[in-house]
Each structure stands twice: as structure tokens, then as C-alpha cells.
Amino acid sequence: MSLLISNIGSLVTNDPAFGTGPLGLLADAAVVVEGDRIAWVGEAAAAPAADESVDAGGRALLPGFVDSHSHLVFAGDRTAEFNARMSGQSYTAGGIRTTVAATRAASDAELNANLTRYLAEMLRQGTTTVEVKSGYGLSTADEARSLRIASGHTAETTYLGAHVVGPEYADDPAGYVELVTGEMLAACAPHARWVDVFCERGAFDGDQARAVLTAGIAAGLLPRVHANQLTQGPGVRLAVELGAASADHCTHLSDADVAALADGDTVATLLPGAEFSTRAPYPDARRLLDAGARVALSTDCNPGSSFTSSMPFCLAVAVREMGMTPDEAVHAATAGGALALRRTDVGRVAPGARADLQLLDAPSHVHLAYRPGVPLTAAVWQGGVRRV
């Protein structure tokens, strides 16, 4: 069956061949979907016939959001920690261990139900592609089952055994790195596409992070890095050196870090939900964009430092607090996320791309930042199937 979506007031294609500017904006547009792929894009007056049709009513259509950084396999929450932080306590990486205890105690069914719930939240807000990390098990069995559960929902699964040092190895971090690069990696690699490490004070230093990433690469996984969230450090330059698809957070950057990102292929994935929830300084997106770095936006959805599943919220914060224009933020939340996952089939509206689309109850994509907090998603198609 084919589907014609017509009377699109403003279409974001992320392909300048179809319209104006980097977003490839096209007015009075139409899109034809065949199966799970986009078959045709152009002016509505020239649209071919299709088996079914949807009238967009002059509203905006854009690619589904691509959330390239989330931590959705967990149990419990950290309400008390958040409340304390909002009362003046500072954020540290140590709170992760609270979630580890709850996650280990949860059944597979409970973890799967939580993951399903948060993915559904994301979908209702226009997100059609999601990366999901492990990292709340920190034992071989719990990391492997986390990834096995995640792989039932998305192809974008990330082994993050190196989130923090597991509690059993609190006095033996070298032993934990040996576990993460050995037995745990062997158990997890069959269920993962990516390997990640939290290269940060209180987690893993540069040498430990290098060991984790190089072992993952040797096992056939692709690297990405939690880098420079709390302090300046070696994470960003290590990511670029090893050809990581993304360096995530990028909150505290030196001039050398910015230059490395601008000169390399590693995407700077910014996670404003974390700064919002920890009252930390926001990353300087303007500095990165002006230097020529490639930028993505993601939610970092997790129960500790960024418990939001809303890409529209993160997009609005990026425009308000991080120096991005609405066009740049939308591009970063769609095409930028696809780039951070090294995907060419999502994050754009062009023939051959997956038919992952969101229709806004608004005449322009700018309303995502212009009307923060307002639920604007009117319809979502994922792989050509209407899901919302």
C-alpha cells in the first residue's frame, strides 16, 4: 500500500536538494510512502496518486527525532536525590549505584515493561529512532540481560559496562576494567552495536577509557564516549582519536577539544536535559557550530541526571540556553542524531529513507522552540506505519 501525505504547509527534508537552507525546507509539499520507505517528495501540485491519503491541513511535517543517547533499561527512580540536589546538594556520578541496586533486583519483565513505557513516551513526542545503553547492571549477567532486553526494541544498543566501577570492585578499579574488557564484554557484545565509557572524574580516567574502547573495537563494536560532562578531560580527544561516532555531553571543552571535534568526524552530542536537571552550565553549542563541528541533540533520558523523554523539551532548551537557532536545533535533533548513529536512512525525508515522520499541530518547525512545553505532535509514522 502507498500513502500520500499532502497539503503540507512546511516540510523539513534535511536535504537541500529538495528545498531551501540546510533543512531543505519545502512549502506546499507532499510526501509519498510505499511500505516502510519514502518513495517521493515534492510540491503538492505534482504529487502522484497513492492508495491512501492524509491531508496535513497546512501543518508542518518533519523527520522523526533521532535520540542517540538514552539509558532506558533500569528500575526505580531517584526522586530523593533530585529533591536533595534542588535543595542545594551538587551532582556527582555516585548516584548511579542507587539505580544499579534497583535494576539488579528487578525481573526481566519489570525492566522490559519500564523500557516499553519510556519508548512509548518518546514516540508520542515524535521520536522514532532511539539508542539504548546498558550501564545499570555492572555485573556480567545484569549487563548482558539489559542489552538482550534493549535489543528486542532497537538495533541501536550500547554496551556501557564502564558506566562507573561496579560496587563489588569499589577497592579494585583495575579489576573492574579487566572484567569489563574481558568476561563482561564477551557476554554483551552479541547484543550490542556500540561500546561506550564514562570518561570522567569519579568514573574512568583516560587510560581506563582507552582500554575499554579498544577492547570493544576489537570485539567488533563501534565506539562512542561520555566525555567532558563535569570537567575538562581527555574524553573528547580520545573519542576523536579512536574515530568514535560521537562524544556525548561536551559541556567543558578546551580550545583543543573544539578544534579536534571540528577537524574530525566525531559528532558532539549535547544533552541539555542533564544540565537542566543538575543546574550545571549548559554546553556552548554556538561555539561548536561556529567552529564547524557537527552537533546532535539528545535527551540522555535516565533516572538520575536527566529524567526526560522529551526531545521537544531538549530542543527548546538548546535554543533558549545554548545559542542554537530553531533551525539548527531541529537539524541536530534529527539529522544530527542520525549522524551520531552513523545512519543515513533516518533523520531526513527523501526517497529511499525510512518513512519515519512526525506531523506537528503547528504551521512550522519553529513552534517546537517557540511554544515550549506544548504537546505539538499530531501524528507519527514509524517505518510507514502510523503509530500516534
Secondary structure, DSSP 8 states (H G I E B T S, - for coil): -EEEEEEEEEE--S-TTTSBTTTTBEEEEEEEEETTEEEEEEEGGG----SEEEE-TT-EEEE-EEE--B-----S--HHHHHHHHTT----GGGHHHHHHHHHHS-HHHHHHHHHHHHHHHHHTTEEEE-EE--S--SHHHHHHHHHHHHTT-S-EEEEEESS--GGGTT-HHHHHHHHHTHHHHHHGGG-SEEEEEESTTSB-HHHHHHHHHHHHHTT-EE-EEESSSS--SHHHHHHHTT-SEEEE--S--HHHHHHHHHSS-EEEE-HHHHHHHT-----HHHHHHHT--EEE---BBTTTB----HHHHHHHHHHHS---HHHHHHIIIIIHHHHTT-SSSSS-STTSB--EEEESSSSTTHHHHSTT---EEEEEETTEE--
